[in-house]
Amino acid sequence: MIDRSLLRNKIFEVDEHSFNSTALEIFHFQYENNSVFRQFCSLLHKSPAVISTIDQIPFLPIELFKTHEIVSGHAKIQKVFTSSGTTGQQTSRHYVSDLTLYEESFLKCFQQFYGDPEKYCVLALLPSYLERDDSSLVYMAEHLIRKSGHSKSGFFLYNHEELHQTLLKLEAAQQPILLIGVTFALLDFSEKFSPQLKFTRVIETGGMKGRREEITREALHERLRNAFGIKIIYSEYGMTELLSQAYFMDDEKFHSPNWMKVLIRDVNDPFQLVGPNKTGAINIIDLANIDSCSFIATADLGKSFDDQSFEVLGRMDDSDVRGCNLMWGD
């Protein structure tokens, strides 16, 4: 029997040398404690007895989060996060039994890429998500707002004039700002107002949600850069089914924290991984997902690189575009 608490303590301590061994331990734990994952592995004749590398681990199709309760263990569920979806769509449900694990994951990740939230005024333009009470993105933003401690930090729905005035005042005071927003809302705001931003980082979290025509990330970032007079637009790549995020940074590639790894699978053979610089479908190992499933086959297309960064290039199809991160992810 594998001790969950011992594994929990290893998650955020992993490095490039210990990642694989910790991932294999979590695979063993989830095989023992997650009936859906174990059944999936059994159908493929994959058990811990025949798995010795992370390349051999089966990746659970992300669609199963819509139809099954993906849980490892029997701990009490503290929160159920659900994906956004248009009318009639079935949404994913992520059953979380340890919210402190999610909080530690997104806070450590944010600190790794952007520094301490206390140095920012955090402005969150997330109208569609604020209209729900089960959004993992809103949960993260709430904590970043609280951690920032700035009196002007907060959420904005459709009150673009108030957001505009707040940005102007903060910019005049040379206050570092983090503006995190869903794609359609940032575009709507940028077309009404064009504040020239010198002290603001803009992070788009994706999601047109049927409000606007889907466009490529390159076109989106160009529009926002031109509107705000800044050189780089950042992005968050996360999804309801995960407890970790990756961020699109200055080199225009996504980077993940040490406890998250992206592998690329062949689009024609889901059990065959491809090497760096080759386009395929994205598999994600998220060690923070210890209480659900850490090995997920997404519906996104991408490409990985030797430095562990990656690109997100689109969806495998457009039949189920969901919102928590761009039209390229959920």
N, C-alpha and C positions, 0 to 999 in steps of 0.2 A: 504494500500500500504506500503510495507516494504522498508525502506530507505537503498539503497545499500551502501552509504558512511558510514553509522553507522555500518553496518555489516563489511565493509572493515576494519574499525578501530579495530574491535574485534579479527580478525583472529589470529594475532601473540601475543595476550595477553591472549589467553586461557590457562587454566591449566586443571588438571584432574577433577576438580569440575565444571568448566564452559564449558567444551568441548561439552557435550551433548546438553545443552540448545542452544549454538551457532550453533551447527550442525542442530538442529531442525529449528532454525530461517532461516538458509541458505536453508534448504529444502523448507520451505514456500516460500522464495524469488524465488527459481528456479522453483518451481511449477507454480508460477505466471508469470514468465518471460522467461521460456524456453519451447517453444512449443513442441519440440521433447520429452523432459522429461515428460511434462504434459500428452502428449498422451500416453506414455509408462505407466505412473502411472494410467491413466484412464482405460487402457485395463486390469489392474490388480485390478481395483476398489479400488485404494489407493489414498486418498486425504488428505490434512492437517487435515480435520475434524476427520479422523480415525487414525491418526498417533500421538502417544504420546511419543514414545521412538525411539532411533536411530535404534534399532533392527527391527523395523517395516518399515523402509524406504526402498522402492524398489531401487535396485542397477542397474544402466543402463549397459547393456552389452557393453563391450568395442568395440566390432565389429561395433557398430553403428557409431563410429567416422570415419569409412571408407565410409559410405554411406550417412551420414546426416551432416548438419552443426549444431553442438551442441553449441549453444550460449544462454546465459541468458542476456536478455536486448537488446538494440539497439545501443550501443556505437560503434563508428568507430573501425574497426579491425586494429590494429597496426602491427600485424605479424601473419603469418600462419606457424606453425611448422608442419613438416610431418615426419612420421616414415620412416625408411629405409626399403627396401624390395628387394627381388630378382626380376629379370626380369619377368614381367607378373603378379606380385602380386599387389593387390590394397593396397594402403597405407592409414594410418590414417592421418587425418588433424585436428589440434588443432588451433582454431581461438582465438587469444589472443588480447583482447582490452585494456589491462593494463600491459605493460611490466614491469613497476616499481613493480608490485605485484610479478611477477616471480623473478625479481632481489632481492627483499627483502626476498622472500622465500628461494632461494638457498643460499644467503649469510648468513642469520641467521642460517640456518641449518648447513652450513659448519662451522661457528663459534662455534656452539654448540658442534660439534663432533671433530673438528680439530684445533680450535683456529683461530686467525686472519690470513688471507691470507698474510699479510705483513711480517710475519716471515718466509715465504717459498719462494723458487724459484720454480715456477710452470712450469713443463714441460708436455706438452700435446701430446701424441702419438695417434692421432686420424685420421689416413689417410683417411679412407672411409668416415668419416663425413665431413672432410675438403673439400671433393670433391663436397659437396652440400652446398647450402646457406640457408637451411631451417631446420637445425638441432638444436634442443633445447639444446643438449649436448654441441655443439660448442659454442653456445651463452653463456652458463654458463661458459665454460672454458675460453672464451675471457675475461669475466668480472673478473674471478679469477686471470688470468694473469695480467690484468691491475691493480687489487687491490694489487697484490704482490709487484709491483713496482721494482722488481729485473731486472737488465739489461739482465740477461740470460734467463728470463722467456719467453716462447714462444711455438709455435706449431712445430711439426715434422711430416713430411709425411712418406717417405720411406728412409730418410737420417739417417740410423742407426749409421753409423760411427760418424756423427756429434753429435748425441745424446750420444753415448758412451763417446766421448771425453769431452762433457759438463758435464756428470755425474762424470767422473773421476776428473775433475778440481774442481767441487763444493764439492765433497766428501773430497778431499784433503784440502779444505778450511774449512771443517766442517760446511758447510752451510746446514741448514735444507731444504730438497727438497720434493716436492710433484710430483710424477710421475703418471699421470693419463692417462690410455691407454685403447683402445679397445682390447678385448681378443686376437684376432688373431695376432694383431700387437705386443703385449707384448710377445707372444709366439715366433713369428718370431725373435724379437730382442734378446730374452733370449737364442735362439739357436745359434745366431751368436756371441754374447758377453755375458759374465757372470761377470759384475762388482760386486764386493762384497760391498753391500750397508749398511752403518752404520748410515747414517743421512737422509735416504730417506724413505718416506712412499709411497708404491705402491698401487694405487687404480685402480682395473680393472672395467671397465664399461660394460663388456660383449660384445657379438657379434662376432660370427665366420663369419657371412655373406657369408656362402658357401665357404669360403677360406680354411677352415680346418674341419676335422671331429669334431663333437660335443663331448665334454667330460664333466664329472661331475665337479661341483665346487671344490670338494675335490681333484680330480686329477689335475685340473688346478692349484690350489693353491700350491699343493705339488711341481709341476714342477717349478713354479715361485720362491717358497721359496728356493728350492735347487739351482736354477740358480743364485739367487741374495744373497744367504747367509743370509736371514732374517727370523724372526720367524713368522711373520703374513703378509698376503696379505689382504688388505681391498677391499671392493666392494661397488659399488653404485647400488641401486635398484631404478630406475626411469623409466619413460616412456613418450613418446610424449604426451599422453593424460592427463598427470598430470603437476602440477607446483611445486610439492614437491618431495623430494627424501628421501630414507632411506639408512643407511650405515651399512655394515657388519663390526663389530668391534672386539676388542681383545677377547671377549667371544665367538666369532664365531657364533653370531646371529645378525640379522638385528635390528636396532633401528630407529625409526622415530621421527621427531620433534613433539612438543606438538600439532600442528595443523593438524597432519596426524594420522590416526588410521587404523589398519588392523583388519578385522574381517574375520572369516573363515566360508564358507557356505558348506553345504552338497553337494557332487558332484551329488547325485541323486535327490535332491530336492533343486533347486536354491533359494527357499524362506525360507529355514530353516538354521539357523546358528548353528554351533557346538561349543562346549566349548574348553578351553585350552587343549593343548597336543593331539589334534585330527587332523588328516590330512583331508584337504578339499580344496576347491577352494578359492582363495584370493579375498575378497572384500576390497576396499580401500575408506576411507573417506579422502578427501583432501580439507580442508576448503579454501585453497588458490585458488581452482578452482571455485571460486564464479561466475565467468563470463562464465563458460561453464557448467560442471556438477561435483559436489563434491562427487558423490556417484557412484562408478564404480565397476562393476563385471569383474574382469580380467580373463584371460585364464590360470593363473598360479596356481599351487598346492602349498600348504604350511601348516604351523602349527603355532599357536600362543601360547604364554606362559603368565603366570600370571603377569610377570613384564612388559607386553606390548611389549616385543620383539617378533620376529617371525623368522621362517625359510622359505626359498623358495626351494621347493623340485623338481620342474620340471614343464613341461607344461601339460595341460590336454590332448593335442595331439600334434603331431609334424607337423601338416598340415600347420601351419602358423608361423614358427619361424622367429621373426623379431629381429632387432638389438639393440635397445638402452639400453638394459641391459641383458646381458647373454643370453643363450638359455632359461633362466628361466623367462625372462621378456622382455619388449620391451623398 
